[in-house]
């Protein structure tokens, strides 16, 4: 008995210890958490702390001013920035949604070449935002732009227009450029949602005499309510913090007509060299984004419960 106990004890000592499921999961997440802390969390916290200091890129050092930077931003152009950001965000969310939904409905029918068309429609989504900006900058150019040539050829305008030099048309131009890049993503998501709508419901409604429009609003839209809400909410969040197309196409101009929170933070920090006010704008901007994230999380949880 003693010899058997000694052998079994030695064998147990030679066996490697197994990691628990919890420890193994923790070890898998450590690299990702470390990268997240180093690349996202630490720079974010540092930038937000700057909102409470008077700090410049030109002069060294900084001075604690409390909430003064936030008060200055709120008393300044905050409401204008908020309004222009919402105009851009709503425009670049609703326009690609309508276009994407229409194309998804068209591609879900039994027409020839749908697979080829799906691939071609994805091209704008695959092009980097900077390239998209230069493409539309050429289209809207006042001297040799395609838009002026086309409209003059149709007789809709008498002389070339500086689309990017007027406040109203500049915002519309930015929205058009972002819409052209965004609609393929909307189309793909909504097309996937259309595949989940039971054909039996359409067939039964058609037998009862329901037309195409009635079936769309009575069957398709209610069945896709979840994916529609999710797509709109995600696109709204992404557009609320969009930067590259606006900055490259107009730089926030003319006269700040296309300035949003994203471009305002950049301009304040790297053109005005005022890190304190840039941090204050970023802090208020992040608070608004957190509200949108809370809505998204609750919407997702509601969808999972269903």
Secondary structure, 3 states (H helix, E strand, C coil): CHHHHHHHHHHHHHCCCCCCHHHHHHHHHHHHHHHHHHHHHHHHHHHHHHHHEEEECCCCCEEECCCHHHHHHHHCCHHHHHHHHHHHHHHHHHHHHHHHHHHHHHHCCCCCCHHHHHHHHCHHHHCCHHHHHHHHHHHCCCCCCHHHHHHHHCCCCCCCCCCCCCHHHHHHHHHHHHHHHHHHHHHHHHHHHHCCCCHHHHHHHHHCCCCHHHHHHHHHHHHCHHHHHHHHHHHHHHHHCCCHHHHHHCCCCCCCCCCCHHHHHHHHHHCCCEHHHHHHHHHHHHHHHHHHHHHHHHHHHHHHHC
